[in-house]
């Protein structure tokens, strides 16, 4: 098995590292404290071509795969943002780019993929509802046929970066479950303009990821053209699986980068902080937890790379799903554990904003429950990998 990066992959990583080095920890601290969208950095990513890594060359992208995308995301997040930046990659290159690349019509690809690649078009996704979080099949937002298109009514919750986006990938129910009770039948994917008549946003106050808003999105009689349907009507769940698997891997990249960054900050502090006449890093009580986490993050990274490779090369959705969920599970756990240990290493300073770890800690905590909870991943592995009875 070959682990060395290709020249092209290495150039991608080195390029995004050079860009990210211009936007260090203090930049992300300011964005967090001001609750400000990181527009300058995002524009730089678009101008450098890093948002279109997996978009075909004919639409302005690099024509590479998800493995190259996670390499870019990991490097970009490690420079200072931590996991909050991976949410932005999730929103536009994945919810927009991957979904349309794989399942969009030629017209939709031509209209949207070039703008996603150069950063001029931003996406978000409206999936969760007040009564339909992990249970996507319970979606109540409806899209009824009307005037050659669809009339959409419903409410979505926890939509990331909606006011900052141009389009919302929206999961709707276009027909009831089929006569055999297959609940996934009847779901469809629509691309809706964020400024369409009948859409309104209400902000959600939250603990972290302050560079990105979270909203309740209400859709009241929103008219959507037929051309905005992604893939086949009533088969949206099947299309969405590809999006969700890539979403898991983008999440993993952000969490792994967060772990790297937290361990680095803690190690630097431990080398410099002197107590009782010696650096605290000379104590095994400080060394051993950080060393253990370093090994765990390296293992999670390998799981992520393998899952991304499978996504790019395999047609077995169950195998891809198992690998993607495993990578997300391991990465989310080690990301949170690394931030916890970094705060413990720093003592009171770990709780101070200027030392950055408390921001990383607040942000990465989200990924214990989103975009899929750790418990639902365990359910997936038990049912689909171990072939155990469904438990929920």
N, C-alpha and C positions, 0 to 999 in steps of 0.2 A: 504494500500500500504506500502511495507516494504522498508526502505531506508538504513538500516544498512549494512555495508560491511560484506561479509563472511570472515572467517579466512583466506582462500586462497587469497582473494582479498586484505585483509589487509597486508598479508605477501609480496605480490607483490609490493604494494606501499611502504612499509617500506624498502624493499630490494633496490628498485631503488632510494629511497631517500638517503640511505646510500652511494650508488655509486655516485650519483649526487653531494653530499656534498663535494666530493673530487675534483670536477671541478666547482668552484664557479664563481662569476661574473668576476673576473680578468682573468680567463682562457678564457671565452667567449669574453672578451674585446680583448685579444691578438689574438685570432682566427679571430675576425672581422678586426682588424687593419692590420694583416698580410695576410688577405684574404686566410685563411688556413682551409682546411677541418678538422673537429674535430675528427681525426682518433683515438686518444687515448680513448676518451669517447665512440665512436661508438664501438670500440673493446670490451670495458668493458660491454656495453649493450649486445653484442653478447655472450660473455663468461658467463654472468649471466643469459642468457636465456630470456631476455626481448624483443628480436626482434622476437621471435617465439611464442609469447603468444597465437595467434589464429591459429597457424599451428598445424595440428594433431600430436599426440604423435608418430605415426609410422614414421614420417618424422623429428623427433627431436624437435618438439615443445611441448607446454604445453597443447594443445588441448582445450583451453578456447575460449572466444568470443571477439567481438569487444568492449564490455563494459569493460572488463579487459584491453584491449589494450589502450583505452582512459584514463583509470585510470593511467596506467604506463606513457603514453605520457605527461599527465597533470603534474604529479609529476616531471618527468625528466626536462620538460621545465621550471617549476617554479623555479628550483634551480639556474638559471642564464642565460640560453640560450635564453629564450623567444621563440617566434614563429619560429625562424629559424630552430630549431631542429625538429619541427613537420614536416617540409618539407622533412627531411631525412626519417622520419617514413613513410611519404606519398610515397616516392619513392620506398623503398625496401619492407617493410612489407605489404604495400597496393598494389602498382602497380605490384609488383612481387608476394608477398605472397598471398594476397587475390584473385587476378585474377586467379592465377594458382591453388590455393586450390579449388576454386569453379568451374573452367571451364577447367583446364588443363587436358591433358591425364595422365594416370598412369605413363608413361615413363617420361613425363615432370615434374611431381610431384617428382618422385624419383631422377631426375637429379638436380633439382633446389631448392626444399623446404628445404632440410637439410642445404644447404649453406646459405640460407636466414635466417634460424633460428639461426645459430651460428655466423652470421656476416661476413662470408668469401665471400659471393656473394652480390653484390650491383646492384640495378636496377634503371632505370629511365623510364619515359614514354614520347613518342613523339606523341602528340595529335594535338596541335595547329599548324597552318600553316599561312604564311603571309596573305592569303585571307580566312582563315577558323579558327577563334578564337572560339567564342561561337557557331558558326554555324558548328558543326562537320560534318553535312551532306554535306557540301561543300568541304570535303576532296578531294584533287587532287592527293595525293601520291598514286601511283598505284602498284599493285602486280599482275603480269601476270604469268600464268602457264608456267613453263620452266624447262626442265630436271628433272621432278619428284618433283619439288618444286615451288618456286615463284621467279620472277625477280622483284625487287623493285626499283622504281624510284620516286623521289620527294624531297621535302624540308620541314622540320619541324622547328618550332621556339619556343623559350622559353622552351627549354628542360633543366630541372634542374639536375645538377650533372652528366651530360653525360660523361665527361672525367674520372670521379671517379668511373664510373659504369662498370659492366661486361656485362650487357644486357640492351636492350631497348625494352620495350613493345611498339610496333608501330602500330598505327591505319592506315589502308590502305584501298583503294577501290579495291576490287577484281572483281566487276561487276557493271554495271550501276544500277540505281534505277529500280524497277520492273515495269511491264507494267501498273500497277495502279498508278504509280507515287509515290510510297512509298520511300522516299529519304533515310530512314535508311537501306533499303535493299542494300546489296552489300558491306557493310563494314566488315572488318575482322581484327583480332588481331594476330600479329606475334611477336615472341620473336627473336630479332636479336642481334648477338654478336657486341659489340661496336668496336671490332678490325677487323670486317669483311671488306674484300676488297670492296672499293667503298663508304665507309663511311668517311665523314670528318666533323670536328667541327669548328665553328667560334664563339669566345666568344662575349657575349653581356655585355657591361658596364651598371651597374645599381646602384640605390641609396642605396640599403641595402641588407640584407641576404648575406653578404660578405663571410660567411663560405662555401657557395655553389655557384658553377659556374652556369651560364645560357648560353646556346649555341643555335646557328642556326646549325641544323644537315642536311647535304646534303646526299642523298642516290642516288648514280649513278650506276645503274646496279648491285645492291647488290643481290647475290644469297642466298636464304633462303630455308632450307630443309622443306619438308612437315611436319616433326615431330614437327616443331616449330609453327605450327598453334594452337592457343588457342581456344578451342571450335569448333563451326561449321563455315565453310566457309560461308561468306555473312551474318552471324547473329551476327557479332561482336558488333553492337550497343546494342543489348539485353544483351550480356555478360558484356559490359562496364558499364551498369547502376549500377551493384553491386559495381564495382570499384569506380565509381564516388560518390555513396552514402557514402561509407566508407571514401573516400577522404575528403568529407565535414566534417565528424566527427573528423578526425585527425586534420584538420584545426581548428575546433572549440576548440579542446583540447589545441592547441598551443596558440590560442588567449586568452582563458580564463586564462591560466597560465601566459601569459604576463600581463593581467590586474591585477591579484593577485600580481605579482612581482612589477609592477609599483606603485600600491596603497601602498604596503609595504614600498618601498623606499621613496615614498613621505611622508608617515606618520612618518617614522623614522626621516626624515629631518625636518618635521614640529615640532616634539617634541624637537629637538636639536637646531634649528635655533632661535636665540633670536634677536628681533628687537624692538626698543623702550622699552627695559627693560622687555620683556615678550616673551615666545615662540610663534612663529607665529601660531602654532597649537591650541592656545587658542582662536583664532578668528573664528567666524562662517563662514566667507568668505572662510576660508581654510577648516574647518571641513565639511561643508555641501556638497560641491561637492564630496569629497572623500567618505563620508557616502552614498551618493546617488549611486555612482559607485559601492560601495561594495554590495549594495542590487541588483543592476543590474547584476553584475557578478555572484552572487549566483543564480539568476533566469536563466541566460544563462546556467549555469552548470547543473541545473535540466533539462532544455530542451535537453542538450547534452546527459545526462544519459538516459533519456527516449528514445531518438532517437537510441542510441546504443543498448538499450534493445530490441527495436522493430526490429532492424537489425538482432539481434541474434535469435529472437523468432517468428517473423511474416513472412508470405509469401506474404503479400500485398505490392507490390513494390510502389504503389502510396502513401500509408500511410507512408512507410519507407522514400520515397523521400521527402514528405512534412515535416516530422520531422527532417530529416538530413539537409535539406536546411534551415529550421527555426533555428536550432541550430547554423549553420554556420553564418547566418545573424546576429543573436543576439550577438554571440561571437566576430565576426569581429568588430561590432560597439562598443561594450564595451571595447574591447582590445585597439582600437585606441583612444577612448575617455579617457580611463584611462591613457594612455601615454601622451596625450595632457594635462590633468589636472596635472599629476605629473610634467611635465615640467613647467607648470605655477606656481605650488606650490614652486618649487625650484628656480624660477627666472632665473638669468643668469647661475647658476650652472646646471640647467637642460639642458643647451645647451653644457655643457662640457662633453667630452667623459669619463672622469674618474668617473663621477657620473652615468653612465650606461643607463640613461633613454633615451638619444637621440638615442642610438643604438636600444633599444626596439621599439622606435617610428618609426625609419626608417624601421625596419623589418616588423612591424605589419601593416604598411600602405599598403603593398602589398596585404593584404587579403581583402581589399575593392574591389579589381578587380580580384583576383585570389583565388582559381582555378576556381571560377565562380564569376561574378560580383554581387554586391548587387541588381542591377537592374534586372538581369536575374532571381535571386531568387524571386523577386517580381512578375515577369512575370509568373514563375512556380506556385506560390501560387494562383495568380489570376485565371490562366487558369485551373489548375488541382485540386485545393482545393475548390475554390469558384465557379468553373464552369462558369467562364466569358469567352467571346469570346477572341480568340487569338489576341494579340495586336502587334505582330511583324512578 
